[in-house]
Amino acid sequence: MHRDLARQEPPFDIADLLVSYLEQLGVRYVFGIPGGVIEPLYNAMARSARRGGVRHVLARHETSAAYMADGYARETHGLGVCCSTSGPGATNLLTGVACAFDNNIPLLVLTGQPALPTFGKHPLQESACTGVNILTMFQACTRYNSLVSHPAQLEPKLVAALQRALSNPRGPVHLSLPSDVLRAPSAQTAPSYDLRTVLKPPDIIDEQSIQALRTILAKASNVVLLIGGGCSEAMPPILQFVEMTGAQIIATPDGKGLVSPYHRQFRGVFGFAGHNLASATLRDPSVDVIIAVGTGMCEWDSDGWSDSLLNARMIHIEEIEENLARTPMARLHVRGRILAVFMRLIEFTYSTPHLRSLQAQEGDQEHFRPLEATSEIQQANLQRYPRRYHLENTPILPQRLMHDLGQLFPPGTRFLADAGNSVAWAIHCLHPNDRRLRERRLDASRITNNEHTQRRKSHAGWLRLTHSFAPMGWAIGGAIGTAIADRSSVVVCISGDGSMLMNGQEITVAVAERLPVVFVILNDHALGMVKHAQRIRCAEQTSFELPVIDFAMQARAYGAQGITIRSPQDMARLDITAICQRPGPTVLDVLIDPDEIPPIQARIKVLDAHVPENLEPKEK
Ligand SMILES: Cc1ncc(C[n+]2csc(CCOP(=O)(O)OP(=O)(O)O)c2C)c(N)n1
């Protein structure tokens, strides 16, 4: 007789207790792929989903499950959760977890393990110390990593893991869960810990360094702020400070999405694929203070550790202690929660007339350039391609594609740019619709906003990327996790054909979940970044060619909408509103000009700078 498991009321087990913590945290989705030993967790998630709690989203590859959890964590500014079975499921997760580690994204990674009494007897897919030890593999890319070898360990280990995941530096934590531990009856039916108190971030600031900062700023005449991805939570007071003092503002690649490119005081991106204007601003001898905030000074953020940034004019404000270790030349280090530091900065800006006298313009309206000024600011920021941004060429130029994407998609769109030329073009050329101006116009004309034109608050900004680790295909899973976290936002994934061939099967998850994610493929029939780097460096021209793939046709085979784009005219014909409202994904297979050289010189500079002397080509 068919047994309806769903109707049975099993006892509350350790897996249920674990899931009840996720419910308490407000986690709504867990991304993963099931398997034998992790089944008890899936039973608990199914029970939770029935009472409106946590729901599982089935990925097609575990690495992408971790990317989805990453996208979800960024969108919610909370915890992303992914899970897998032991053995190959867990090893498949590894790249996604490593990427989250390198980018400080908080993930709870749950992997299964055979039952404890079978350890050492070579059970299938054992991943403890007597098998292919997954704990040693995760050791290098997690902030907490433990095997739960007794039911009583679950709560303290889980809470300790969550504390590590969500305090600075944020990052992934891993629990390895034997199936018998997950199935063990729980001694209690509700969590013992109140996570609101144990996970609340402290408002700690270093009072002495705040006073030192105040003294320096009271005498400063030309201040530049460099904001990194670590500023996400603190942007409102940072922008208030910028607007009160008239300081110029520059972003690192991963900070670009946190500021409107139309802000009058914005001087572009510094670092990988950045803008001449930003470098020139930092080199300006009249700039006497550079305040770097929320940036780890990695290769991409610092333009390959350039001395135009890393010099004694710098003040480094950080909540991640280890980031300060990379700026020994800084004139001042300010430790503390960035949000709290800038609240204090605003207080003393009010009481320091000199600082307010640096102010360039009065009034909120004045801080944004009107949309009509688009080409002026874009050209200032795009000295490298002043005309190509608007050219009508077929095949479409990547610069023109970025221009059109920025203009066509509505305010509030989240763009995710993948490893490869996509991220270089997006950092340099993608400028979104200025949602603030658009909203004011809509309000003024009393047009009712539809879901897509409303500004959705997300700390993560309008452009998301991995400035460290940078695995191909991250943006595909990341976009799906982002869209699941906020189904009302438009999410655009910009990726390459190589990345699509690596991870493109995840589009079927967007189909299954009816997510209106737009996948834009820069189709150049090549591993384009590799090809261009080889050309620029005069290396062997090898191993970059890809077959010609019709991704629009592939999309249709997956159940998605697929559209081929060859020219700016094809872009203009798109019905973006219909695409954004469609209950499922759309693939734009864009046949771009494959010979256009991407702005990747900063990376080349670093690769070339570290050639040992005896290997450098000798002049004949
Ligand atoms: C998983 C992974 N493998 C290899 C690389 C090295 N890599 C960086 S960019 C790139 C080429 C990407 O090609 P594609 O996705 O087609 O994007 P394009 O550069 O052509 O826009 C490669 C191989 C990487 N970053 N990640």
The ligand as an ORCA input file, in Angstrom:
! r2SCAN-3c Opt
* xyz 1 1
  C      36.488     28.213    -13.200
  C      37.471     29.070    -13.920
  N      38.312     28.513    -14.820
  C      39.191     29.299    -15.493
  C      39.267     30.637    -15.264
  C      40.283     31.521    -16.020
  N      39.529     32.404    -16.923
  C      39.236     33.677    -16.604
  S      38.321     34.421    -17.757
  C      38.312     33.073    -18.745
  C      37.593     33.070    -20.063
  C      36.121     33.305    -19.899
  O      35.494     33.073    -21.137
  P      33.982     33.434    -21.369
  O      33.152     32.936    -20.250
  O      33.603     33.004    -22.733
  O      33.963     35.013    -21.228
  P      34.694     36.107    -22.162
  O      35.993     36.431    -21.519
  O      34.841     35.518    -23.546
  O      33.752     37.263    -22.152
  C      39.051     32.035    -18.166
  C      39.275     30.702    -18.791
  C      38.375     31.171    -14.289
  N      38.370     32.454    -13.955
  N      37.477     30.383    -13.663
*
